[in-house]
C-alpha cells in the first residue's frame, strides 16, 4: 500500500491529468465526490484579502472539482498533498517500530558486552547478562553461542547442549556450533548417560558436513562410534582426525589404544611411531607424549622387544 501511494505521488507530479485517470476507481470516486483541501490557484494569490486572519482563511478554502474558482491544477495539487501526507504517516509508523527494534538490539549488545567482561571471573553473572540479551534479541545466534560457552566454563553440560540446540537452529552453517553441541553430549555420556553417545553422532556429522576440515569433529565422532560398538567407523574417524590435524597428540593415543584393544599391534606401533615423530616436546604435550611412550612399551612387550621396551620407558620419563 505504501509503495502504491509513492507511485501515485510520482505520477501526479509528472502528469497530473493522466495520473488521475489511472488512479483506482475508489480513489477517483473519493476525490471527485468528497472534495479536498487545496491551496488557492496561482492567479488567486494577487487578490487575497490582506491580514493574517484572512490569509489563513484564504489558504484553507474548500475547493471542489470543476468549480469556476478552482482550477484543475490546484485540485490535482491537493490530491498529491493528500497522498504525500498519507505516505509520510505510514513511514513514521514504520520508522517508530524500527526504532523500537533497534533500541532492543543495541541494549542486547550492551548486555552481551557486559557478559564478555565478566565471564572470566564471574561466569554466573555473565550468564545472567547473556540471558537478558537473548530475551531482547532472541534471533542473535552469536549471543546464544556466548551463553553456551559460559555454560561450558561451568561444565554444565546439560545446559550447554540445550543452548547449542538453539544456536544450530538459528545458524546451521556454523560448524563450531555443531562441534560444541557434540562435545557437550559426549560429556553427558561420560557422566553416566550412555544414551548420549548415540545422540552425539548427529551434530558431529553435521559439523563435518558444514566444515570437512574440523579435526575434532572426526575425533569426537570416532569416540561415539567406539562406545556404540561401531569399530569400523571409529577407526575411520580417528584416522581422519590425524589426517586433518597431525599436531594433536591425543589423536594418536586414542587410535593406538583402539588398535591394541583389537590386538592389531603392528598397526598400533606405526601410529605411535608417527605420533612421536610429529609431536613436539613441549610442556603442553608432556602428558600425551608420556601416554604415547607407554603404549609403545606395550607394543614392544608383546613383541618381546626388550631394548625397545627400555627405550620407551626412558623416553616416557624424560
C-alpha positions, -999 to +999 in steps of 0.1 A: +000+000+000+028+024+009+046+016-024+013+024-043+010+057-025+045+067-036+037+056-071+007+078-073+026+107-058+052+105-086+026+101-113+007+132-101+039+152-102+048+141-137+014+141-154-015+154-133-044+148-157-034+113-168-025+102-133-059+110-120-075+088-147-051+060-138-059+061-101-080+033-087-118+037-091-122+040-053-098+070-052-114+086-082-148+084-066-135+098-033-117+127-048-144+136-073-174+132-049-160+143-015-137+172-024-105+180-007-085+209+008-061+228-015-041+259-017-055+287-039-046+287-076-015+307-086-036+335-101-057+339-069-027+350-047-028+386-060-064+391-050-062+375-015-075+397+014-048+412+035-042+404+071-031+373+089-066+360+097-079+365+062-047+350+048-052+318+068-089+315+058-080+320+022-052+295+024-076+267+036-106+274+013-126+244+003-121+236-033-144+212-051-135+199-086-146+217-117-159+248-099-152+281-116-130+294-088-109+262-086-085+252-114-078+216-123-041+221-114-050+232-078-073+203-074-046+178-085-022+195-062-045+187-034-045+150-044-008+150-044-006+166-010-031+141+004-010+112-009+022+127+005+007+131+039-006+095+039+028+082+028+045+103+054+022+090+081+029+054+071+066+060+070+065+075+105+047+044+118+073+021+102+101+042+115+088+041+151+085+003+150+120+001+135+134+024+162+119+001+189+136-030+174+169-010+170+168+000+207+164-036+218+192-047+196+216-020+209+206-028+245+212-065+239+247-058+225+255-037+256+244-065+279+264-091+259+295-069+262+290-067+300+288-105+300+320-107+280+338-086+306+325-108+334+327-143+320+363-150+331+359-141+367+321-144+372+306-169+348+273-169+367+269-131+363+279-134+327+252-160+321+226-136+335+237-109+312+237-132+282+202-144+291+189-109+293+205-100+260+189-131+243+155-120+257+158-087+239+173-102+207+163-139+206+174-144+170+210-133+175+229-166+174+262-151+185+247-142+219+233-178+222+268-190+214+283-169+241+258-182+266+268-218+257+305-210+261+297-197+296+279-229+305+310-248+292+332-229+315+309-240+344+309-276+330+271-275+329+269-299+300+231-303+301+225-265+297+254-262+272+238-289+250+203-274+251+216-239+244+236-251+214+205-268+201+190-233+197+223-220+182+223-246+154+187-239+147+194-202+142+227-207+123+231-243+110+260-232+087+283-227+117+303-259+122+317-249+156+281-248+170+276-284+159+311-294+172+304-279+207+270-295+209+286-329+201+312-322+227+285-314+253+267-346+245+298-367+248+304-351+282+269-361+292+276-396+281+307-398+302+286-386+332+266-418+335+243-411+305+254-436+279+225-429+256+241-395+248+268-413+228+243-421+201+227-387+203+261-370+198+267-386+164+242-364+145+256-330+155+292-342+148+282-355+114+266-321+108+298-304+118+318-324+092+292-315+066+295-278+074+333-279+075+351-311+064+384-298+079+374-297+115+396-325+130+379-326+164+346-334+149+361-366+134+378-374+168+346-370+188+326-389+163+352-417+165+348-418+202+310-420+199+314-448+173+337-467+196+313-465+226+284-477+204+304-506+190+309-492+155+346-502+154+350-496+117+335-461+120+358-454+149+390-464+131+379-444+101+372-412+120+403-414+143+424-417+112+407-388+096+413-367+127+450-373+124+449-366+087+433-332+092+454-321+121+486-343+128+498-319+155+473-331+182+489-358+203+456-370+218+445-383+183+474-408+181+467-420+217+431-430+210+438-446+177+467-466+191+446-477+221+419-490+198+444-509+177+458-525+209+423-535+221+418-552+187+453-568+191+465-552+160+499-544+174+517-537+142+492-510+132+493-496+168+532-494+165+530-475+133+506-449+147+527-445+178+559-440+158+541-414+136+529-396+167+563-395+185+578-381+153+552-354+147+546-342+183+569-316+197+583-319+232+566-291+249+551-287+284+516-288+270+523-321+252+542-337+281+514-359+294+503-370+259+538-380+250+541-400+282+510-419+272+524-425+237+556-440+250+538-462+275+516-475+247+548-480+227+562-500+256+531-523+255+536-530+218+573-538+224+564-561+253+540-580+231+568-585+205+592-593+233+615-565+222+634-558+254+656-530+240+626-512+226+608-516+260+637-500+278+639-472+253+602-464+256+603-462+294+633-438+293+617-415+268+584-416+288+602-401+318+624-376+300 
